Amino acid sequence: MSTPSRTAALRYTLIAVGLTFIIGLETLSLVWPSGWSWGVGHSHYWPMILGVYATLGVFLVRASGNPLANRSLIWFTVWSSVVHAVVMGAMAFGDRAEAGHLVGDVPALLIVAMALGVLMRRAESAGAITALGGARRVA
């Protein structure tokens, strides 16, 4: 895969994940609450988590313009998604009422982390090759 296509794949993924965080989470929680929102009934938690993820989504869309200049944000998204999925998965195993998360947002967060992580590694390696004038960097 060429350097431009490696970066393009990452850019499109950042836009898709960002838009999902901005508008998709609320929609998913309305369509399938047991797999996407935590608890039953009114919750102060849910608007806060939507606010945090919507903000992250805006910055991921912005980062799509120059992913390599926004490495720390992208790697934060990767690793915070892994941690969120692990914690939520453990909690869902302990609370049968929340088992829907094991086939809803837990795997979704792991897919986001894997997709961004793989694409970021590829873009970083392509960027290192480009920065060295086409020569391979030896670690």
Summary of the structure (lengths in Angstrom):
residues: 139
radius of gyration: 17.1
end to end distance: 21.1
largest distance: 57.9
contacts: 402
relative contact order: 0.16
helix: 83%
strand: 0%
